[in-house]
Amino acid sequence: MASSFPQTLIPLVCSITFLLALATTPGDATSRTGHTSSFNQKPPPLNTEILEGDAHYVTDNNGVDFIRLTKTDESGKALQYSAGRAYYGKPLNFWGEGMQIDFEATMKFKINPNSGDNDPADGFCFFIEPLEAPMGASGGSFGVFDSSGKKDSTFAVEFDPYINTNDPNYRHVGIDIESTDSVVTMKLGDELIGNVVTAKIKYTAATTMINVKVTIGSKNYEMSCLKDLSTVLPQVVKYGFSAATGGQVAVHDLISWQFTTTPNTVKGSRGIRQVV
């Protein structure tokens, strides 16, 4: 789900740009000394990658492992009302006294419809949420939000191929703050279906800038929005990727993903004033 207009409670400079090239920016660290988490190993390192709901490992014909987040039958056909997630099992300190992190999340995924289906659903979602938060509902809640499309203290970026009632009239990526009614969306169109999608989500604490870059084949897109995530997220969080089906279905394959963070010293306990 998504709305193409910012909500009044979100502060609110948002922009969307069609790019000719996709820039790459490195990052690191889930602690003050730095860390990079990668999630494309089977089995994963102990106590790192956790699969939840219908998520499971799959090996393709070339012996490459990936994660199928939603349920399929023995023939690989997508099934209804399924949700699955993969998230990092170690807590992340998102902010603290005089500190808040920058982060960059990168993922490659593919949404494949069942044969003859021109209306696949419901899509992928990158999320950061409270450590104790339960898995969400299937369908347009992406396995992250509740059945009404809400969840307190949650940030997400959705990749949505299905047009729900509150969605813009196009397949899109959207930035979600505590709701699937996105504060800003960007049209991706039919390229979102059946192609490998590479997405980079970057947050810079000093400027409160959320930036999303998407590459599909030769096409590249970018959108951004300002929001201080320390005012949304609790101090300790978990992060990962999720997907879901509802009455309409698709196969949701997470090919690879990586999450890197850099801690920054800032003035003030939570709000960003300037880097010192």
N, C-alpha and C positions, 0 to 999 in steps of 0.2 A: 504494500500500500504506500501511497505517497501523495503529498500535495505539492503543486508546483509553486506555491507561494510561501515565503517565510512566515512562521508563527510569531505573534507579537512578543512572546516571552523570550525569544531567541535574539540576541543582539546581532549586526546584521548587515554585514557587508558580504554579499555573495556574488560570485561571477562565474560564468561558463565560457570556455574558449575551445574552439576547434583547432587542434594543433597539427603541425606538419611533422613533428618529431617528438619522441618521448624522452625526456631527460631522466637520468638515474642519479639518485642521491644516496650515498651510503649512510648508515647509522650504526649505533651499537648501544648495549648495556641495559640490563634489568636491575643493576645495582650501581653504586657509585664507581665501581671498577670496570663496569661494562660487560655486556653479554649479548649474544645473538642466538636466537632460538630458531631452529629449522625443523620442519615437520614433514619430511618425506622419506623417513626410514621405517623399515619393518623388520623386527619389532623396534619401537622407538627406545631411546635411552630411558632407563628406569625413572619413574615418577615425573616424566615430562609430558608426553602426549597422552591425553585421555579421550577415548571415544565414548559418546553418550547417545542414547536413543538407538536409531537404526543405522548409525554410521558403522562401516566395516571396511576392512582392507580388501583390495582386489588386485590381482596381478594380471596384466595384459598379455597378449600373445608374444610380446618381446621380453617378458620377464620383468617389466617395470611395475613397481608397486605404486598404488595411489589409494585414495580414500573415497569410497562411494558413500555419500552422506544420507541418501534416501533409499528406501527399500525397492528391490526389484525381484521379479520371479526368476525361476531357473533359466529362462530364455533371455533374461536381461531386460524384460519389459517393466517399465515404471509402474508402481502401485500407488493407490490413493492413500491420503491421510497419513503420511509418513514424515518424520522429522529426525534429523541426526546432527550431531555436533562433534567437532574435534577442537580441544582446547588444551592450553599448556597447564600442567598440573602444579606448577610452583607459583605461589602468590606473587603479585607484582605490586610494589609500593609506588603508586602513581604520583603522589605528592606527600610532602612532609613539611616540617618547620623550615622555611627558607629554601625549599627544593620542589621542583616539579620536573617531570620528564618530557623530553621530546620522543616521538616514536615514528617508526615507519613500518608498515605492514605490506607485504607483497604476496600475492597469490596468483596461481594459474588454475583456471577451472574451465569446465565445459558443461553446458546445459543441452542435453540431447532429448528431443521429443520422441515419443513412441511413433512407430511407422504410421504415416498418414495423419498425424495430429498436428494441426496448425495453430494450436492454442495451448502451448505447454505452460506449466506452472510448478512451483511458485517462486523459485529463485534462491540465490545465495545471499548470505549476510556475514560481514565481519562484525564482531561485537567486542565490547569491553563492558563488564558488569560487576556488581558486587560479588565477592568471593562466595557467599552463601546462596546466591540467587539460583533458583531452580531452572530447569529447562523450560522453554516456552511451548506454545501451541504450534500445531502444524498449519498448513495453508499459508495465508498471507502474513502470519506472525513469524514465519521463518524459523521456528524452533527457538526463538529468542524472547519475543514479547508474549503477553498473555492473549487470550482469545479475543480481547477487545482491541488488541494492537498497542497496548501500553505496558511499560515497565519502568518503575522509578530508578533513578541513578544508573541509567544505561545509555551508552553511546553505540551507534551502529552505522554501517554503510551497507545499503541493500542494493542488490543487482536483480532487478525485478522484470521478468518477461511477461507477466500477466497483469492485465488492467483490471484492478478491483474498483469498487464503487468510488473510493476516495482518491484514486490514482489519477495522475495526468493521463491523457489519452495517447500514451506511447510507452514502449518498453524503455526502461530507464535505470540509471543509478541514482540513489538518493542518500542524503545525509540525514540520519535519524537521531533525535535527542529525546529519549524517554517515550518515543511513539513512532509508529510506522507512518504517521503523517509527516513526511520528510520536510525539513526546513528549506531545502533546495534540491532540485532534481536536474538531471541532464539526459537528453534523449540519446539512446543507443540504437534503437530500431531493431530490425530483423537480424543484424550482425550478432546480436547477443545469443542467438540460437544456433547450435550446431558447430560453433567455432571455439577454438581455444582463446580465452580471454585472459589477459594479463592486467592486473590492477595493482596500483601502488597508492597507499593511503598514508599521508604524512601529516603529523601534528607538530607545530612549533610553539612551545609554551610562551616564549618571550613576546610573540606577536599574536598568540591565540589563533593562528591560522590553521585550518583544516584544509588539506589539499588532496584531491583525488585525481589520479591520472589513469587512463584506461587505454589499452592497445588491443585492437581486434584486427588481425591481418595487417593491412597497410594503413589502417585508419587509427588515429590517435585523438583522444579527447582529454579535456581537463576542466575541472570545476573547483571552486574554493568557497569557504565560508568562515567567518570569524565567530569563535565561541571559546570561552575559557572553560576547558573541560574539568578543571579542578573544582568548579562550582556545580558540576553535574555528578562526577564520579566520587565514590568514597576513597579513603586513603589507600586501602588494599583492594585489589581487583583481580579478576581473571580475564583472559582474552582468548579468542579463537574464531572459528568459522562454523557456520551453520547453514542448513538448507532444509526445505520442506516441500511437500506436495499437499494438495487438498482434494477437492472433487476433480480438478484438472491435475495432470501429472507431468513429470519429466524425470529423466535420469540426471542426477547432479554429481559430477565427478570432480573432486578436488585433486588436482595433479601435483601441486607442490605449494608450500607456503613458508614464509619466513617472517619473523618479527624482531625488530631491533629497537633499542631505546638508548637515549643519552640523557643522563641526569644533569640538570642545570641548577645552579645556585641562584635564587631570586630573592628580592626584597619582599618581606611579608610572608606570612605562613602559608597562604593559599593563592591569593591573587597575584597576578603578574604585574610588576611595575617596570623593572628593568633587570637585565642580567648584570651581576656584579662579579 
